[in-house]
Each structure stands twice: as C-alpha cells, then as structure tokens.
Amino acid sequence: MVFYTLIRTFAPNMNRLTAILKLLIVVFTISFTVACQQGTGGKTAANKNIDWHDSAYNLIAETQELFNNDQHDSLLAVAPKVLDFLREHHEWEYYYMLWQNVAEDHAWYNEMAEATSEAEAMQKDAIERKDTFGLASSYVTQAIAYQIQDNYIEAQKAFRKAISLYPKDAKRGQLVSIYSYYAESLEATKDYVKLDSLLGTWRSLLDNLSPAT
C-alpha cells in the first residue's frame, strides 16, 4: 500500500517512477526469497529421513546469490548439476526458477542466442510436462530478453502471456517481479493508460500478499 502511494505520488515525474520501480524489484525479490523459506520440511525421503525440499531450498538460495551478485561464470558452472538434482526430486518450481535465472543471466550478459535457446528449451520442457509455472517462466525470460534489447512491444506481449499463464496456486510473490519489469516496459513506451491499470492490479496484489505467498 505504501509503495503504491509513492508510485502514484511520483507518477507525473516518470524518471522518478523508473527509479522507484527498480527499487521495488530489489525489495520484493528479497522478500520473495525469504518467503520461499516458509514451510520447508514437508517432504521427506522415508527411507533415510532426508528432507530433499530443504536441500533444494539451500541449493536454490546459493544459485540465486550467484545470480544476484553477477557471478555469471560460477552460476553457469553449478547450474546443470543443481537442475539435475531438482529434476530428480521433482522440485519443479525451483527447477524453473533456476532455469529462468540461467536464461536471464545470458540475456543480461548480451548472450542473446544462448538466452533464446534456453527460453525455447524451457518452453518445450514445460509444454511436455504440462507445467504452467514453467511455461509462464519461459515467457518471462523471453520478455526480459526483449526488454534488454529495447524491443518493448514484444516484451509487453510476452509479459502479458506470462501473467495470463501464471498459476493461481503458485507463490504470488514472484508476480511482483513480473509486474515491476512489465511496468518499466510500459513506462518506456509512455503507455501511461496501461501503466495506470497495471499499477492498480499491482496494488491489489501487494495489499493481499501474505508473508507465505
């Protein structure tokens, strides 16, 4: 609620809006990572009492730290083994989160061919598994790659597709990140009507977001 008020207050000055949106990305990425820690420990391997979900959480936390701190080579070095682990233990949400990080990291390092290849492979995998979270993640990756290249129209199409596919039972906190990127894209094209509508949706999400979502 407070963030939305700040955004509406500074909306006439779109440069300030951009700065606030970028701040929100950082704030709510941290909030989402903390929220992911809630409720771990529910899945155990009965034979050895190993909590694979906690192990998956620890691995994804380590890889996200590499991603957030621009440790590109280190992320690419460890990601394949972590992805194999997550696939083996059916930790599908973490699996697609990490895959998205890898593809997005390629895009941020201007490795667009690799980013596109990873996004397409993720999309194919998600379609075969009928995993809507994975499919939504693949569209987010495509959108961010377009946005980095200043192709805002295509980015907006991909963001809308991702939002439409985002599963209702998935952690809602990640939508905050999607909305923030999408808002930046709308601001870049000066589409203030759609931006105002998006901010209203964003506000509703934030008002109803609990620490565990």
C-alpha positions, 0 to 999 in steps of 0.5 A: 500500500505504501509503495503504491502511494509513492508510485502514484505520488511520483507518477507525473515525474516518470524518471522518478517512477523508473527509479522507484520501480527498480527499487521495488524489484530489489525489495520484493525479490528479497522478500520473495526469497525469504518467503520461499523459506516458509514451510520447508520440511514437508517432504521427506525421503522415508527411507533415510529421513532426508528432507530433499525440499530443504536441500533444494531450498539451500541449493536454490538460495546459493544459485540465486546469490550467484545470480544476484551478485553477477557471478555469471561464470560460477552460476553457469558452472553449478547450474546443470548439476543443481537442475539435475538434482531438482529434476530428480526430486521433482522440485519443479518450481525451483527447477524453473526458477533456476532455469529462468535465472540461467536464461536471464543471466545470458540475456543480461550478459548480451548472450542473446542466442544462448538466452533464446535457446534456453527460453525455447528449451524451457518452453518445450520442457514445460509444454511436455510436462504440462507445467504452467509455472514453467511455461509462464517462466519461459515467457518471462525470460523471453520478455526480459530478453526483449526488454534488454534489447529495447524491443518493448512491444514484444516484451509487453506481449510476452509479459502479458502471456506470462501473467495470463499463464501464471498459476493461481496456486503458485507463490504470488510473490514472484508476480511482483517481479513480473509486474515491476519489469512489465511496468518499466516496459510500459513506462518506456513506451509512455503507455501511461493508460496501461501503466495506470491499470497495471499499477492498480492490479499491482496494488491489489496484489501487494495489499493481499500478499501474505508473508507465505505467498 
